[in-house]
Amino acid sequence: MKEHKMILSDLIGSDWSLFLDRDGVINRRIEGDYVRRWNQFEFLPGVLESMNKIATVFRRILIVSNQQGISKGLMTDENVQQIHMQMQKEIEIAGGRIDAVLYCGDSSDDQSFFRKPNIGMALQARKLFPEIRFKKSIMVGDSLSDMIFGKKLGMKTVFLSADLLRIRRAHKTINYVYEDLKTFAEYL
């Protein structure tokens, strides 16, 4: 595990893809609940500016997000799609881009192939963009399931957290650690 020591631009090229988790990476996570409507969605500090820089570095940028609030009946596919459309619009206005947003609305109890840490969403992404090579991809997330997802596919993993205890528990799946997406983008 490396903390802020290597400039990632030394590693990646213009043919690389970036996979991002959503809640806790792009927007503020609502502890004990879900972002159900756009008015609950709050970009984390520095994310919009960072997406501009990230867009110049990566060939493909994809969001992969577990959204089990759908299976719990707390929100609908339409709610989630509206949130994602508005999120992409705001990112584009700021000069960034998201090439695709993939999400799984299945419950963690369903053992779904598409729910992270399983790899279904990554295979969907490669079906959309056949040029994606997982060995030339980075997964950025704030949970162990994000890191396992990336490792299963041979991706480099970036864990976002300032909590060193969480990092120590999950260190075998983590390649790089940054405090937030803004700090990650600064090292590109």
Sequence and secondary structure as in RCSB ss.txt:
>XXXX:A:sequence
MKEHKMILSDLIGSDWSLFLDRDGVINRRIEGDYVRRWNQFEFLPGVLESMNKIATVFRRILIVSNQQGISKGLM
TDENVQQIHMQMQKEIEIAGGRIDAVLYCGDSSDDQSFFRKPNIGMALQARKLFPEIRFKKSIMVGDSLSDMIFG
KKLGMKTVFLSADLLRIRRAHKTINYVYEDLKTFAEYL
>XXXX:A:secstr
 EES S GGGT  TT EEEE SBTTTB   TTS   SGGG  B TTHHHHHHHHHHH SEEEEEEE TTTTTTSS
 HHHHHHHHHHHHHHHHHTT   SEEEEE   GGGT TTSTTSSHHHHHHHHH TT  GGGEEEEESSHHHHHHH
HHTT EEEEE S HHHHHHTGGG SEEESSHHHHHHT 
